[in-house]
């Protein structure tokens, strides 16, 4: 489901800037190029336009008129079904992991959609200059990759998605939630905005910090022997929550599963948590 990185001309930006960006991403198998990209002045790029791309290419799941509907936000099928929606529905912004919308992310989304939520997952790789930051075969981040830059991108994507969904007439603004897995979980933990009623963090040790508003309820799920955590404590998110006085429910599971979307207990805990914080008014 990952869109991948592509380079093409734009009517809105000077051609030489995009040429430089494409060269830097390709050079050095994307790693040295990514480092050089981080040093570019962001004012030379239209950041709002890049975040907009991630929402326009977002993956959508929900049950509409008794039928399970899924696809890209820009797809004709999705847009056609949107026009038939009248009743307000709770909506979840889902932030995917470092490799894009993989199977585990989609299982989480389906769980939520089948429970009555509209789920929208912005596609970070819809950007024209999105560098790679992790190596899933080794379960670790790429050394020298522009992690700070990508973390800023993920924050932009969540912020933009919150802005966009509040302008969709069928979205229940009183029941807007944020969930993220892995790198997306890290992004959800680091998100400072008060746009969401509650946050769910999966497969992350909150290594970019926990900046959620103190009044926002948080559910965090992690596995004791998750190979992605390296030397970080498995309960890092909980420790950071306690240090800030943030309201967090933390569940540590046995085993090595990075993605808990197949775990029956984790699935129940997610739906129970969202149900408890969902307004019925």
PyMOL commands that set and color helices and strands:
alter all, ss='L'
color gray80, all
select helices_A, chain A and resi 15-38+42-44+47-56+76-82+103-114+124-126+147-165+183-190+227-229+236-244+264-276
alter helices_A, ss='H'
color red, helices_A
select strands_A, chain A and resi 59-64+67-72+89-95+118-121+134-135+140-141+171-181+198-202+217-223+248-253
alter strands_A, ss='S'
color yellow, strands_A
deselect
rebuild
show_as cartoon
